[in-house]
């Protein structure tokens, strides 16, 4: 008889995927391949990508399949593949499982993780904190780290979001001057995690506030992407040779049109003039996870957690994520079955 576990799963996105999330308490525990490890999940965190691709306008639908959402995780190694020698059974690890593929995510008691998508949990870092940073941190790391040097001015749009709150800290760890945006209630939060300047979009025009500084910004990271096409308006505040990286976008046909226009419309026809990149997703890079672990251990990067939910309340957690009002990340604790862990080992 196949070994089983509990996993949250859905097979439809009609009216919102969270309306179809159900606990399957007889889901099969996955078997790791040669380059993979099996992780007993202790905590996981939510990301918009958990549902946006499937709910979006692109022709991506479930086709009757059953999926488990989730990318971020922290947990214990219970099995290792034949070609894995960097992890030991019993070690605590954290990381992010790339979305897509089989969609067998981390909102489950066990998940198979590629060996490059995991790293040892740093001493002194809480499980919930490590679970909350991974995918956002990898996304922001790959948006910021290759594009700046110490002393550069960086603008991060959406500083209180899960990605933005980590992005601010990464940019500061790399020695940059950081300007960000948020609503009035979140100004103090953004300043507390290192932002040098905060633009309150409730009381200020973002483009005017940035343009008033002249062509000063070496890098712009847009975690929002809506409702304004910030790239199209970026010429007055982008430094020569600067780069604009977009992460967030409207989950609609118009959002896809905006991205296509930014990629294809030249500056002399009304588009932006800076180098433009749409980062559709991060990839697991061991050196990025290693640096993130070092920064968390040293206190240079800290988790920003909006709220923590128990396993049974995962639907409520996703409902809150979808409001767009979370300050930082939302974490779900995963029940650890000791007896089941002995069977899976």
C-alpha positions as CSV (number, residue, x, y, z in Angstrom):
1,X,0.0,0.0,0.0
2,X,1.3,3.4,-0.9
3,X,2.3,5.7,1.9
4,X,0.0,8.6,2.2
5,X,0.0,12.2,3.6
6,X,-2.3,15.2,3.9
7,X,-2.2,17.7,1.1
8,X,-4.3,20.7,0.1
9,X,-5.4,20.2,-3.5
10,X,-7.7,21.8,-6.1
11,X,-9.0,20.7,-9.6
12,X,-10.7,23.9,-10.8
13,X,-10.1,27.7,-10.8
14,X,-13.7,28.6,-11.7
15,X,-14.7,31.6,-9.5
16,X,-11.3,31.5,-7.8
17,X,-9.1,28.5,-7.1
18,X,-9.4,28.9,-3.3
19,X,-13.1,27.9,-3.5
20,X,-12.0,24.5,-4.7
21,X,-9.2,23.8,-2.2
22,X,-9.8,20.7,-0.2
23,X,-7.7,18.5,2.1
24,X,-6.8,15.1,0.7
25,X,-5.7,13.1,3.6
26,X,-4.8,10.1,1.4
27,X,-2.4,11.8,-1.0
28,X,0.5,9.7,-2.0
29,X,3.9,10.7,-0.5
30,X,6.1,11.5,-3.5
31,X,9.3,9.6,-4.2
32,X,12.4,11.7,-4.9
33,X,14.4,11.2,-8.0
34,X,18.2,10.8,-8.2
35,X,18.8,14.6,-8.0
36,X,16.0,15.3,-5.5
37,X,15.3,15.2,-1.8
38,X,12.1,14.4,0.1
39,X,11.3,17.1,2.6
40,X,8.8,16.8,5.5
41,X,7.3,20.3,5.4
42,X,7.0,22.1,8.7
43,X,5.9,25.5,7.4
44,X,5.2,27.1,4.0
45,X,4.4,30.6,2.7
46,X,2.0,31.8,0.0
47,X,2.8,33.6,-3.2
48,X,0.5,35.1,-5.9
49,X,2.1,32.8,-8.4
50,X,0.4,29.9,-6.6
51,X,-2.8,30.7,-8.5
52,X,-2.2,33.6,-10.9
53,X,-0.9,31.6,-13.8
54,X,-3.8,29.2,-13.7
55,X,-6.4,31.9,-13.1
56,X,-4.9,34.3,-15.7
57,X,-5.8,35.0,-19.4
58,X,-3.2,32.6,-20.8
59,X,-4.5,29.3,-22.1
60,X,-3.4,27.4,-19.0
61,X,-6.2,25.4,-17.4
62,X,-6.3,22.4,-15.1
63,X,-7.8,20.0,-17.7
64,X,-9.2,17.8,-14.9
65,X,-5.9,17.4,-13.1
66,X,-5.4,17.8,-9.4
67,X,-2.8,20.3,-8.1
68,X,-1.2,21.2,-4.8
69,X,-0.2,24.9,-4.5
70,X,2.9,26.3,-2.8
71,X,6.5,27.1,-3.5
72,X,8.1,28.4,-0.3
73,X,8.9,25.9,2.5
74,X,11.0,25.0,5.5
75,X,11.3,21.4,6.7
76,X,13.3,18.3,7.4
77,X,15.1,16.1,4.9
78,X,13.7,12.5,5.1
79,X,15.1,10.9,1.9
80,X,17.9,11.8,-0.5
81,X,18.3,10.8,-4.1
82,X,21.3,8.7,-5.4
83,X,23.1,11.7,-6.8
84,X,22.6,13.9,-3.7
85,X,25.5,14.2,-1.3
86,X,25.1,17.7,0.0
87,X,22.2,16.9,2.3
88,X,21.8,14.5,5.2
89,X,18.6,12.9,6.5
90,X,17.4,14.8,9.5
91,X,18.8,18.2,8.3
92,X,16.5,21.2,8.3
93,X,16.4,23.0,5.0
94,X,14.6,25.9,3.3
95,X,14.0,27.1,-0.2
96,X,11.5,27.4,-3.0
97,X,10.1,24.8,-5.3
98,X,9.8,26.4,-8.8
99,X,6.1,26.8,-9.7
100,X,4.7,24.8,-12.6
101,X,5.8,21.4,-13.7
102,X,3.6,18.8,-11.9
103,X,2.2,21.5,-9.6
104,X,2.9,19.2,-6.7
105,X,3.6,22.1,-4.3
106,X,4.5,22.6,-0.7
107,X,1.1,23.0,0.9
108,X,1.4,19.3,1.9
109,X,3.1,17.3,4.6
110,X,5.8,16.2,2.2
111,X,7.3,17.5,-1.1
112,X,10.0,16.5,-3.5
113,X,12.5,19.2,-3.9
114,X,15.3,19.5,-6.4
115,X,18.7,19.6,-4.8
116,X,19.4,23.1,-6.1
117,X,16.2,24.4,-4.6
118,X,17.2,23.8,-1.0
119,X,19.7,25.0,1.5
120,X,20.6,24.3,5.1
121,X,18.6,26.3,7.6
122,X,20.9,28.9,9.2
123,X,21.4,28.5,12.9
124,X,19.2,30.9,14.9
125,X,16.7,31.4,12.1
126,X,13.1,30.4,12.8
127,X,11.3,27.9,10.6
128,X,8.5,30.2,9.8
129,X,10.9,33.0,8.9
130,X,12.9,30.9,6.6
131,X,9.7,29.5,4.9
132,X,8.5,33.0,4.2
133,X,11.5,34.5,2.3
134,X,12.6,32.1,-0.4
135,X,10.7,32.6,-3.7
136,X,10.4,36.4,-3.1
137,X,14.0,36.7,-2.1
138,X,15.2,34.7,-5.2
139,X,13.1,36.9,-7.4
140,X,14.4,40.1,-5.9
141,X,17.9,38.8,-5.7
142,X,17.9,38.0,-9.5
143,X,16.3,41.4,-10.2
144,X,18.8,43.5,-8.1
145,X,22.1,41.7,-7.6
146,X,23.2,41.5,-11.3
147,X,22.2,45.1,-12.0
148,X,23.7,47.2,-9.2
149,X,27.0,48.1,-7.5
150,X,27.4,49.7,-4.1
151,X,26.3,53.3,-4.0
152,X,23.7,52.9,-6.8
153,X,20.2,54.4,-6.3
154,X,17.4,51.8,-6.5
155,X,13.7,52.4,-6.7
156,X,11.5,49.5,-5.6
157,X,7.8,49.9,-6.3
158,X,5.6,48.2,-3.7
159,X,7.8,48.2,-0.7
160,X,5.4,46.6,1.8
161,X,4.6,43.6,-0.5
162,X,6.2,40.2,0.0
163,X,8.7,40.8,-2.7
164,X,9.2,44.5,-2.0
165,X,9.9,44.1,1.7
166,X,12.7,41.6,0.9
167,X,13.9,43.6,-2.1
168,X,14.5,46.6,0.1
169,X,16.7,44.6,2.4
170,X,18.6,42.9,-0.4
171,X,19.4,46.3,-2.0
172,X,20.6,47.7,1.3
173,X,22.7,44.6,1.9
174,X,24.4,45.3,-1.5
175,X,25.1,48.9,-0.4
176,X,22.5,50.7,-2.4
177,X,20.4,53.8,-1.6
178,X,16.7,52.7,-1.7
179,X,13.6,54.6,-2.5
180,X,10.3,52.7,-2.3
181,X,6.5,53.2,-2.4
182,X,3.7,52.1,-0.1
183,X,0.4,53.3,1.4
184,X,0.3,55.6,4.4
185,X,-0.1,52.8,7.1
186,X,3.0,51.0,5.8
187,X,5.5,53.9,5.7
188,X,6.9,53.0,9.1
189,X,7.4,49.4,8.1
190,X,9.3,50.3,5.0
191,X,11.6,52.6,6.9
192,X,12.1,50.0,9.6
193,X,13.5,47.5,7.1
194,X,16.0,50.0,5.6
195,X,14.3,52.2,3.0
196,X,16.1,55.6,2.8
197,X,13.1,57.3,1.2
198,X,9.4,56.3,1.1
199,X,6.9,57.8,-1.3
200,X,3.3,57.5,0.0
201,X,1.3,56.8,-3.1
202,X,-1.9,57.8,-1.3
203,X,-0.7,61.4,-0.9
204,X,1.9,61.8,-3.7
205,X,2.2,61.3,-7.4
206,X,4.8,58.6,-7.8
207,X,6.1,59.7,-11.3
208,X,6.3,63.3,-10.2
209,X,8.1,62.5,-7.0
210,X,10.7,60.3,-8.8
211,X,11.1,62.8,-11.7
212,X,11.9,65.6,-9.2
213,X,15.1,63.8,-8.4
214,X,16.2,63.9,-12.0
215,X,17.8,60.9,-13.9
216,X,19.0,59.4,-10.7
217,X,18.0,55.8,-10.5
218,X,20.3,53.1,-11.8
219,X,17.7,50.4,-11.2
220,X,13.9,50.3,-10.9
221,X,12.2,47.1,-9.7
222,X,8.4,47.2,-10.3
223,X,6.6,44.7,-8.1
224,X,3.2,46.1,-8.9
225,X,2.8,46.7,-12.6
226,X,-0.6,48.3,-12.3
227,X,-2.6,50.4,-12.7
228,X,0.0,52.8,-14.1
229,X,2.6,51.7,-16.8
230,X,5.6,53.0,-14.8
231,X,8.1,52.0,-17.4
232,X,6.5,54.1,-20.0
233,X,6.9,57.1,-17.7
234,X,10.4,56.3,-16.5
235,X,12.6,58.3,-18.8
236,X,12.8,61.4,-16.6
237,X,14.1,59.5,-13.6
238,X,16.2,56.7,-15.0
239,X,19.9,57.2,-15.0
240,X,21.8,56.7,-18.3
241,X,22.5,53.0,-18.7
242,X,19.9,52.2,-16.0
243,X,17.6,49.2,-16.1
244,X,14.0,48.6,-15.4
245,X,12.9,45.2,-14.1
246,X,9.3,44.4,-13.9
247,X,8.0,41.6,-11.7
248,X,4.4,42.4,-11.0
249,X,1.7,42.7,-13.6
250,X,-2.1,42.9,-13.9
251,X,-3.5,39.4,-14.2
252,X,-5.4,40.3,-17.4
253,X,-5.3,40.6,-21.1
254,X,-4.5,44.3,-20.7
255,X,-1.6,43.4,-18.4
256,X,-0.1,41.0,-21.0
257,X,-0.6,43.8,-23.6
258,X,1.3,46.2,-21.4
259,X,4.3,43.8,-21.1
260,X,4.3,43.2,-24.8
261,X,4.3,47.0,-25.5
262,X,7.1,47.6,-23.0
263,X,9.2,45.0,-24.7
264,X,8.5,46.1,-28.3
265,X,7.7,49.8,-28.4
266,X,10.9,51.9,-28.8
267,X,11.4,55.1,-26.8
268,X,10.9,57.4,-29.8
269,X,7.4,56.0,-30.3
270,X,6.4,56.8,-26.7
271,X,8.0,53.8,-24.9
272,X,10.6,53.8,-22.2
273,X,14.3,54.3,-23.1
274,X,15.9,52.2,-20.4
275,X,16.8,48.6,-20.7
276,X,13.7,46.6,-19.9
277,X,13.3,43.1,-18.5
278,X,10.1,41.3,-17.5
279,X,11.1,38.7,-14.9
280,X,8.5,36.0,-15.3
281,X,10.0,33.8,-12.6
282,X,13.1,33.2,-10.6
283,X,15.2,30.1,-10.9
284,X,16.9,28.2,-8.1
285,X,20.5,29.3,-7.9
286,X,22.6,27.7,-5.1
287,X,24.8,30.8,-4.7
288,X,21.7,33.0,-4.2
289,X,20.3,30.7,-1.5
290,X,23.7,30.5,0.2
291,X,24.0,34.3,0.3
292,X,20.4,34.6,1.5
293,X,21.2,32.1,4.3
294,X,24.2,34.1,5.3
295,X,22.3,37.4,5.3
296,X,19.5,35.9,7.4
297,X,22.0,34.4,9.9
298,X,23.7,37.8,10.2
299,X,20.5,39.7,10.5
300,X,20.9,41.7,7.3
301,X,17.7,40.2,5.9
302,X,14.7,39.5,8.1
303,X,11.4,37.9,7.4
304,X,8.4,40.3,7.2
305,X,5.4,38.2,8.1
306,X,1.9,39.6,7.9
307,X,0.2,36.6,9.5
308,X,0.4,32.9,10.3
309,X,-2.4,30.4,9.8
310,X,-2.9,26.9,11.0
311,X,-3.2,24.1,8.5
312,X,-7.0,23.9,8.6
313,X,-7.2,27.6,7.7
314,X,-5.3,27.5,4.5
315,X,-8.3,28.7,2.5
316,X,-8.6,31.8,4.7
317,X,-4.9,32.4,4.2
318,X,-5.3,32.5,0.4
319,X,-8.4,34.7,0.8
320,X,-6.3,37.2,2.7
321,X,-3.5,37.0,0.1
322,X,-6.0,37.8,-2.6
323,X,-7.0,41.0,-0.9
324,X,-3.6,42.5,-1.8
325,X,-3.4,44.0,1.7
326,X,-0.9,41.7,3.3
327,X,2.2,43.4,4.8
328,X,4.9,41.0,3.9
329,X,4.3,37.2,3.7
330,X,1.5,34.9,4.9
331,X,2.7,31.6,6.5
332,X,0.8,28.3,6.9
333,X,2.0,25.9,9.6
334,X,2.0,22.3,8.4
335,X,1.2,19.5,10.9
336,X,4.1,17.1,11.5
337,X,3.0,13.5,11.9
338,X,5.8,11.8,13.8
339,X,4.7,8.2,13.1
340,X,4.2,9.0,9.4
341,X,7.7,10.5,9.4
342,X,9.1,7.2,10.6
343,X,7.3,5.3,7.9
344,X,8.5,7.7,5.2
345,X,12.1,7.6,6.2
